[in-house]
Amino acid sequence: MIADGGGIDAKPGIGSLQGQLALAVKNVTDKLPVDEILGMVDRYAGEIVERRVDQIEIIANTANRRVGMVAGEDRIPQLLGRQSQHAESHDKKEKKSFFHCFLSFMVQMYKKILTFANMMAENTYIKQFPDLMEGKTVLYVHGFASSGQSGTVKRLQEVLPNAKVVAPDLPIHPQEALTLLHDTCKKEQPALIIGTSMGGMFTEQLRGFDRICVNPALDIAETMRQHGLTGTQQFQNPRKDGVQEFYVDKALVKEYREVSEQRFEGLTDEDRQRVYGLFGDQDELVDTFGMFSGHYPQATHFHGEHRMNDKSFMHSVVPVIRWIDDRQEKRERHLIYIGIETLWDSYRKPASSAQKAVRSLIEHYQVFFVAPNCDYEATEAWLAEYFDVPAWQHTLFTPRRDLLYGDYLIVRQEDRETMATCLEFGSDTFKSWDDLIVYFSRLGGQ
């Protein structure tokens, strides 16, 4: 609607411009409220209108080129140069062209503003863990049409600042890629290998290492066929060799099929315990959960799509990295048991700050969720929905919570004497999860 000038009348004022922009941006994203969008329109539209004509001329000409306007650049200065260009022009077509160009520029600008805002919002999920994988090498294996300069590599480097992250650009031919990875493993001896998508397929075949396969495309040739990943393909991230595109023909697809069919070969009981599989519950590109879980017991779903964002990475992958690091270091964290009744409100939704508290606690403690000895499936489904991967394999069902051996037990009420220090949720001391966050932050993991 906006791009072709629809809906702009002969006398568009600032008010109608605000409305058009608010609607356009609202269609782009729902993450910012309309009032906030209108506030941005007020600030930036006013700023642009108040600029000198020559400055607006540059802006309009740039917008004209970017949005492919019908009116030529030589027409814009004529329109802008008229003394009464906004309200007094009698040529509706000329006015429409100018406002069309101006509005298109504004929409482009707001898209950039909102993209930046969303990026900043996502970055609030990112934290650094200097002690996690400290002094160790982490090998990242990228997916199809990607490279070792992907966003996931940057996340790993930021989250694990004291680990060495190795991420080679994989050759297009799969057997060459697998050979490179074996050579890299021999040279680097990574403490952990993480592979996503096609990289997950390769990662599964790198025996003898701790590994995390995220949305592994275990049958990559079939994925190529189903989603039309043949012909000329563009690399989604820059590569060190500067190559920007490659060609996928039937012969190359056959090569991928032959390499992918090597999956699960030579699998040992030790390997089965050293590999985790994480599968996005909104992944519309690859679904190999059944294939993977038939060979590896440690497979679960996480909230996310095929391509990870900061949120799914921090809430799903980082907890598994922590489990692996703890096992490698033989690190024993203090135990916290959380009664499930403390986590939900009267509507069976997460209690205020409960999710934030759990995400904070798992950074320093071993956390288990405790529920009555009934409603197993419903309880596990609720925990998976609201607490994701940290609840996986960390849920206990028992009628006698007082007998749990650990450090802390968080419950609403416990009449028996407990073996762990009992923290009564809802009491004057711990009225809310925010109170518990403060309490444990002062303990510092003790």
Buried (B, 14 or more C-beta within 10 A) or exposed (E): EBEEBEBBEEEBEEEBBBBBBBBBBEEBBEEBEEEEBBEBBEEBBEEBEEEEEEEBBEBBBBBBEEBEBEBEBEBBBEBBEBEEBBEEBEEEEBBBBBBBBBBBBBBBBBBEBBEEBBEEEBEEBBEEBEBBBEEBBBBBBBBBBBBBBBBBBEBBBBBBBEBBBBBBBBEBBBEEBBEBBBEBBEEBEBBBBBBBBBBBBBBBBBBEBBBBBBBBBBBBBBBBEEEEBBEEBEBBBBBEEEEEEEEBEEEBBEBBBEBBEBBBEEBEEEBEEBBBBBBBBEBEBBBBBEBBBEBBEBBBBBBBBBBBBBBBBBBBBBBBBBBBBBEEEEEEBBBBBBBBBBBBEEEEEBBEBBBEBBBBBBBBBBBBBBBBEEEEEEBBEBBBEBBBBBBBEBBEBEEEBBEBEBBBBBBEEBEEEBBBEBBBBBEEEBEBBEBBBEEBEEEEEE
